[in-house]
């Protein structure tokens, strides 16, 4: 009789087509990455998952943020996780332009306030000097 196999899987490990990360049909995220995301999701449900440096940002309520934190932790551990998507130069330029325009407007207002404050303090000091002179003389 023919030899029977104990499991339905092929022997010999991975096939050559799936060995590369860019190959078709391979896992995009490693198993360790999914474990860390799973852990982050559980912590979110319990309310112990916190955002920000040192957990000062508060408890995480968003599912998407919990996944992002899990993937970030997996990257730190060296798990197989694709790199963060890079922002295109066009988006960066638009965001930078928007930021600088708002900064300019705020700096214009603040410098105007400062200059009026300087004038008022200069007037006060001049009036104090004249009052002191009139007292003496």
C-alpha positions in Angstrom: 0.0 0.0 0.0 1.0 3.6 -0.5 2.5 5.5 2.5 0.0 7.8 4.1 0.8 11.3 5.2 -0.1 12.5 8.7 -0.9 16.0 7.7 -2.3 17.6 4.5 0.7 20.0 4.3 3.5 19.6 1.8 6.8 18.6 3.2 9.9 20.7 2.6 8.9 24.1 4.0 8.2 27.1 1.8 8.1 27.0 -1.9 10.4 29.3 -3.8 7.5 31.5 -5.1 6.5 32.6 -1.5 10.0 33.1 -0.1 10.4 36.8 -1.1 8.4 39.6 0.6 7.4 41.0 -2.8 6.3 37.6 -4.1 2.6 37.0 -4.8 0.6 35.3 -2.0 3.1 35.8 0.8 2.2 37.4 4.2 2.4 41.1 4.2 2.6 41.3 8.0 4.4 38.7 10.1 2.7 36.6 12.7 4.6 38.5 15.5 3.1 41.7 14.2 -0.5 40.3 14.4 0.2 39.2 17.9 1.3 42.7 19.0 -1.8 44.3 17.3 -4.0 41.7 19.0 -2.3 42.6 22.4 -2.9 46.3 21.7 -6.6 45.7 20.9 -7.0 43.8 24.1 -5.4 46.6 26.1 -7.6 49.1 24.4 -10.7 47.2 25.4 -9.5 47.0 29.0 -8.7 50.7 28.9 -5.0 50.3 29.6 -3.7 51.3 26.2 -2.4 54.8 26.3 -1.0 57.1 23.6 1.8 59.6 23.5 5.3 59.6 25.0 5.2 57.9 28.4 1.4 57.3 28.1 0.6 60.9 28.9 -1.7 61.3 25.9 -4.6 59.6 27.6 -6.4 56.4 27.0 -6.9 55.2 23.4 -10.5 54.8 22.3 -10.0 54.5 18.5 -9.7 51.1 16.9 -7.4 52.6 14.1 -5.1 54.2 16.7 -4.9 50.9 18.6 -3.8 49.1 15.4 -1.3 51.8 14.7 0.2 51.5 18.2 0.4 47.7 17.8 2.2 47.9 14.5 4.6 50.5 15.9 5.4 48.2 18.8 6.0 45.3 16.3 8.4 47.5 14.3 10.4 48.3 17.4 10.7 44.6 18.2 11.8 43.9 14.6 8.8 42.0 13.4 7.9 41.8 9.7 5.9 45.0 9.2 5.9 47.1 6.0 7.4 50.6 6.5 5.1 53.5 7.3 3.6 55.0 4.1 5.6 58.1 3.1 3.7 61.4 2.4 4.1 62.7 -1.2 6.0 65.9 -1.8 2.9 67.6 -3.1 1.1 67.0 0.2 4.1 68.1 2.2 4.3 71.3 0.3 0.6 72.1 0.7 0.8 71.4 4.4 3.9 73.5 4.8 2.4 76.4 2.9 -0.8 76.2 5.0 1.3 76.2 8.3 3.5 79.2 7.3 0.5 81.3 6.2 -1.1 80.8 9.6 2.2 81.5 11.4 2.7 84.7 9.5 -0.7 86.0 10.3 -0.2 85.2 14.0 3.2 86.8 14.1 1.9 89.9 12.5 -0.7 90.3 15.2 1.7 89.5 18.0 4.3 92.0 16.7 1.6 94.7 16.5 0.6 94.0 20.0 4.2 94.1 21.2 4.9 97.5 19.5 1.8 99.1 21.1 2.9 97.7 24.5 6.4 99.1 24.0 4.9 102.5 23.2 2.7 102.5 26.2 5.6 101.6 28.5 7.8 104.2 27.0 5.1 106.8 27.5 4.7 105.7 31.2 8.4 105.9 31.8 8.6 109.4 30.2 5.7 110.7 32.3 7.3 109.3 35.5 10.6 111.1 34.6 8.8 114.4 34.0 6.8 114.0 37.3 10.1 113.4 39.2 11.7 116.5 37.6 8.7 118.7 38.5 8.9 117.5 42.2 12.6 118.3 42.4 12.4 121.7 40.8 
